[in-house]
Each structure stands twice: as C-alpha cells, then as structure tokens.
Amino acid sequence: MTVLLRSAANPGGSTTEQILKTVRADVIERMQAYAADPRPEIARILANNIRILGALTEAIELAEANTRILSSND
C-alpha cells in the first residue's frame, strides 16, 4: 500500500505533483531564510537549492503529464 500517494488502497492520498509542489514550497521558504547570509557555504547551499528547484519543477511537469494521460483514459 502506498503511504503518501493516492491509490486504490489509499484513495485519500495525494498526487505526485501535490507532494512535489509542497516540497518545492518548503525549499523556497527555507531559501528565503538564508538569502541575506553572506557565508560562502550558504551561497553554495542556495546554488544547490536552485538546481533542486529546477529538478522539482521538471518532475512536477512530468507528474502533471501522467495525471493528464490517466484522466484521458477514464
């Protein structure tokens, strides 16, 4: 049985894109707290997080495409 994702056994679960959007929002929130920190290691973390946000956005787009495919087959 899936724990987070919606399935026949877990109809109250979330879609993949909902979970990924929540993670993306959390990363953005955390980045805002670091924005004014001048330490070089924080700059590297911010750079890494920007890359992570790009990957999350791509994953969200793929998950939304999957949802559209499944919806068109109903």
C-alpha positions as CSV (number, residue, x, y, z in Angstrom):
1,M,0.0,0.0,0.0
2,T,1.2,3.5,-0.8
3,V,1.8,5.7,2.2
4,L,1.6,9.2,0.6
5,L,0.3,8.7,-2.9
6,R,-3.3,8.2,-4.0
7,S,-4.0,4.6,-5.0
8,A,-6.9,2.2,-4.9
9,A,-5.8,1.2,-1.4
10,N,-5.2,4.8,-0.4
11,P,-7.9,7.0,-2.0
12,G,-7.3,9.8,0.4
13,G,-3.6,10.1,-0.7
14,S,-2.0,12.9,-2.6
15,T,-1.0,13.1,-6.2
16,T,2.7,13.0,-7.0
17,E,2.5,16.6,-8.2
18,Q,0.9,17.8,-4.9
19,I,3.7,16.3,-2.9
20,L,6.4,17.7,-5.1
21,K,4.8,21.2,-5.0
22,T,4.7,21.0,-1.2
23,V,8.4,20.1,-1.2
24,R,9.2,22.9,-3.6
25,A,7.4,25.4,-1.5
26,D,9.3,24.3,1.6
27,V,12.6,24.6,-0.2
28,I,11.7,28.2,-1.3
29,E,10.7,29.1,2.2
30,R,14.0,27.8,3.6
31,M,16.0,29.6,0.9
32,Q,14.3,32.9,1.9
33,A,15.7,32.5,5.5
34,Y,19.2,32.1,4.0
35,A,19.0,34.9,1.4
36,A,20.9,37.5,3.5
37,D,23.5,35.2,4.9
38,P,26.9,36.2,3.5
39,R,28.8,32.9,4.3
40,P,30.2,31.2,1.2
41,E,28.8,27.8,2.3
42,I,25.3,29.3,2.4
43,A,25.9,30.6,-1.1
44,R,26.7,27.1,-2.2
45,I,23.6,25.7,-0.5
46,L,21.5,28.4,-2.3
47,A,23.0,27.4,-5.6
48,N,22.3,23.7,-4.9
49,N,18.8,24.5,-3.9
50,I,18.2,26.5,-7.2
51,R,19.2,23.3,-9.1
52,I,17.0,21.2,-6.9
53,L,14.1,23.6,-7.6
54,G,14.7,23.1,-11.3
55,A,14.6,19.4,-10.9
56,L,11.4,19.6,-8.8
57,T,9.7,21.7,-11.4
58,E,10.6,19.3,-14.2
59,A,9.3,16.4,-12.0
60,I,6.1,18.3,-11.4
61,E,5.6,18.8,-15.1
62,L,6.1,15.1,-15.7
63,A,3.7,14.1,-12.9
64,E,1.1,16.5,-14.3
65,A,1.5,14.9,-17.7
66,N,1.0,11.5,-16.1
67,T,-2.2,12.8,-14.5
68,R,-3.5,14.1,-17.8
69,I,-2.7,10.8,-19.5
70,L,-4.6,8.9,-16.8
71,S,-7.5,11.3,-16.9
72,S,-7.9,11.0,-20.7
73,N,-8.2,7.2,-20.3
74,D,-11.2,7.4,-17.9
